[in-house]
Amino acid sequence: MSTDQKPADSPFRDAAHRDASHDRDAAPQFVLPLVVRIERAAPPARTDALETAARAVLLMLTDARATGEGEWAGAMRSWQDARIRKVVRRARGAEWRRAETLPGLTVTGASAEVRVFPPVPLDGWPKDLARLQVSGTDLDDPRAPAPADPAVPVLWLNPDLDMSAGKAMAQAGHAAQLAWYALGDDARAAWHAAGFPLAVRTAGPARWEALLASRLPRVHDAGFTEIAPGSCTVVAEHPALG
């Protein structure tokens, strides 16, 4: 995934300003863990899970513990100085209860619960998270999502890609993060104050072509799982980005 640089003077600055020559692959690699609660009897709706995951990433980026001299700030800087990886795992019952005891944030949507944790080394997951499954995050929408509110940011999914819900949740989180980086300070402050409203929708073919021709932030996947390297998975449309 490619990322834009965050302005050094941002009031929400949580990563060192990166020089263009910075080698992300040479830096120690970290991952941002997200866990979605999927109970057998009451799984969340797919779109709500994607939107909740995207909001969880934004809330982690701006949490006081993740910025400045906060207790998670060092891990956040290390994560953002390398490849910005996210992995979504699923939990239910006792697994979810154990996950909730670990430091992190639980974000709730209409039907979804997603817990996001401060970044961990790629090979250093806490055991209660490492034992959780990545597979099995196939979710459905019981009804077609309503058209997105034009007043809120929309994370547009590539209509030509077939991604599991877990993969799409990570991609939506990436796109929300890139939109955050691209905004000016006033727009960031307003979005933050509003609680990060957003929508995730699949673009139609014509809309997707127009989005690709724009200068809006977009995610190019590294291709570690499910899809080909370099695939454009999501384009982030925010009213403040015109």
C-alpha positions in Angstrom: 0.0 0.0 0.0 1.3 3.5 -0.8 0.7 6.3 1.6 1.0 10.1 1.4 3.2 12.0 3.9 1.5 13.7 6.8 2.3 17.5 7.1 4.8 18.0 9.9 2.8 20.8 11.5 -0.4 18.8 11.9 -2.0 19.3 15.4 -2.8 15.6 15.2 0.7 14.6 14.2 1.4 11.0 15.3 4.3 10.0 13.0 7.6 11.5 12.2 7.6 13.5 9.0 9.1 11.3 6.4 11.7 12.3 3.9 11.0 11.1 0.3 14.1 8.9 0.5 12.8 7.0 3.6 12.9 3.3 3.0 9.8 1.8 4.4 10.9 -1.8 3.7 14.1 -1.4 5.7 12.3 -0.2 8.8 11.1 -2.6 11.4 7.7 -3.9 10.3 4.7 -3.4 12.5 1.0 -4.3 12.0 -2.2 -2.7 13.3 -4.5 -5.5 14.6 -8.2 -5.2 14.3 -10.6 -7.8 15.6 -14.2 -8.0 14.5 -16.8 -9.7 16.7 -18.7 -12.4 14.7 -21.1 -14.4 16.8 -22.7 -17.4 15.1 -26.2 -16.3 15.9 -25.9 -12.6 15.1 -23.1 -11.7 12.7 -22.8 -8.1 11.7 -23.8 -6.7 8.4 -20.9 -6.5 6.0 -21.1 -2.8 5.1 -21.5 -1.8 8.8 -18.4 -3.9 9.6 -16.4 -2.1 6.9 -17.5 1.3 8.1 -16.9 0.5 11.7 -13.3 -0.7 10.9 -12.6 2.5 9.0 -13.8 4.6 12.0 -11.7 2.4 14.4 -8.5 3.2 12.4 -9.3 7.0 12.5 -10.1 6.9 16.3 -6.8 5.1 16.9 -4.8 7.6 14.9 -6.3 10.5 17.0 -6.5 8.9 20.4 -4.5 10.8 23.0 -2.6 7.6 23.9 -1.5 7.2 20.3 -0.2 10.8 19.8 2.5 13.1 21.2 4.0 11.4 24.3 1.1 8.9 24.8 1.8 5.4 25.8 1.0 4.0 22.3 2.8 6.8 20.4 6.1 5.1 19.9 4.5 2.0 18.4 2.3 4.2 16.2 5.4 6.1 14.9 7.2 2.8 14.2 4.2 1.4 12.4 3.7 4.5 10.2 7.4 4.8 9.4 7.3 1.3 7.8 4.7 -0.3 5.5 1.3 0.5 7.0 -0.1 -2.9 7.5 -3.4 -3.9 9.0 -4.7 -7.4 9.7 -8.3 -8.2 10.6 -9.1 -11.3 12.7 -12.4 -12.6 14.0 -13.5 -13.5 17.5 -16.6 -14.7 19.3 -17.7 -15.6 22.9 -14.7 -16.1 25.2 -12.3 -15.1 22.5 -13.9 -11.7 22.2 -14.0 -11.2 26.0 -10.2 -12.0 26.2 -9.5 -9.5 23.3 -11.4 -6.8 25.2 -9.1 -7.1 28.2 -6.1 -6.1 26.0 -5.2 -2.4 25.5 -7.2 -1.0 22.6 -10.4 0.7 21.5 -13.8 -0.9 20.8 -15.8 0.9 18.2 -19.5 0.0 17.7 -21.6 0.4 14.6 -25.3 -0.4 14.0 -24.6 -4.1 14.2 -20.8 -4.4 14.2 -18.2 -4.3 17.0 -14.5 -3.9 16.1 -11.7 -3.6 18.5 -8.5 -1.9 17.3 -5.2 -2.4 19.1 -1.9 -0.4 19.1 0.5 -1.7 16.5 2.6 -4.8 17.3 5.7 -6.2 15.6 4.9 -8.3 12.6 6.1 -11.4 14.4 5.2 -10.3 17.9 1.4 -10.6 18.3 0.0 -11.1 21.8 -1.0 -14.7 22.1 -4.7 -13.9 22.7 -4.7 -12.1 19.3 -2.4 -14.5 17.5 -4.6 -17.5 18.1 -7.6 -15.7 16.4 -8.5 -16.7 12.9 -8.0 -14.5 9.9 -10.3 -16.7 7.7 -14.0 -16.9 8.2 -14.8 -13.3 7.9 -17.4 -13.7 5.1 -20.3 -11.4 5.9 -23.3 -10.3 4.0 -25.7 -7.3 3.9 -29.2 -8.4 4.8 -30.4 -5.6 2.4 -28.7 -3.4 -0.1 -27.1 -0.4 1.6 -28.8 3.0 1.1 -27.1 5.5 -1.2 -24.3 7.3 0.7 -25.0 10.7 2.2 -23.2 13.2 -0.2 -22.2 15.3 2.9 -20.0 12.5 4.4 -16.8 11.0 3.1 -17.2 7.9 1.0 -14.7 5.1 0.7 -15.4 3.6 -2.8 -14.6 -0.1 -3.3 -13.3 -1.5 -6.6 -16.3 -3.2 -8.3 -14.0 -5.7 -10.1 -12.4 -7.2 -7.0 -13.8 -10.0 -4.8 -12.6 -9.5 -1.3 -13.5 -11.2 2.0 -15.1 -8.9 4.6 -11.9 -9.0 6.6 -9.7 -8.0 3.6 -12.2 -5.2 2.7 -12.2 -4.0 6.3 -8.5 -3.6 6.2 -8.6 -1.8 2.8 -11.4 0.6 4.1 -9.2 1.3 7.1 -6.3 2.1 4.7 -8.4 4.4 2.7 -9.7 6.3 5.7 -6.1 6.8 6.9 -5.0 8.1 3.5 -8.0 10.5 3.4 -6.9 11.7 6.9 -3.4 12.3 5.7 -4.6 14.3 2.7 -6.8 16.7 4.6 -5.8 20.1 5.9 -5.9 20.9 9.6 -9.3 22.5 9.6 -10.9 19.7 7.8 -9.3 17.1 10.1 -10.4 19.0 13.2 -14.0 19.1 11.8 -14.1 15.4 10.9 -12.6 14.5 14.2 -15.1 16.6 16.2 -18.0 15.0 14.3 -17.0 11.5 15.3 -15.7 10.5 11.8 -18.9 9.9 9.9 -18.2 8.0 6.7 -19.7 5.5 4.3 -18.3 2.5 2.4 -19.9 1.6 -0.9 -19.0 -0.3 -4.0 -18.6 2.0 -7.0 -20.4 1.3 -10.3 -18.1 0.8 -13.3 -18.5 4.4 -14.6 -18.0 5.9 -11.2 -14.9 3.8 -10.6 -13.3 5.0 -13.9 -14.0 8.6 -12.9 -12.5 8.0 -9.4 -9.4 6.5 -10.9 -9.0 9.5 -13.1 -9.2 11.8 -10.1 -6.4 12.9 -7.7 -8.3 11.5 -4.7 -6.4 9.2 -2.2 -6.4 5.6 -3.2 -5.1 2.3 -1.8 -2.8 0.1 -3.8 -2.6 -3.2 -2.1 0.8 -4.9 -1.5 -0.7 -8.3 -2.6 0.1 -10.3 0.4 -3.3 -11.9 0.5 -6.3 -12.5 -1.8 -5.6 -10.0 -4.7 -2.8 -9.2 -7.1 0.0 -6.8 -6.0 -0.6 -3.2 -7.0 -4.4 -3.6 -7.3 -6.3 -0.4 -6.5 -8.9 -1.5 -3.9 -10.4 1.7 -2.6 -10.6 5.4 -3.5 -11.4 7.9 -0.7 -13.8 10.7 -1.5 -14.0 13.5 1.1 -16.0 16.7 0.6 -13.0 18.7 1.7 -10.8 17.2 -1.0 -13.0 18.5 -3.8 
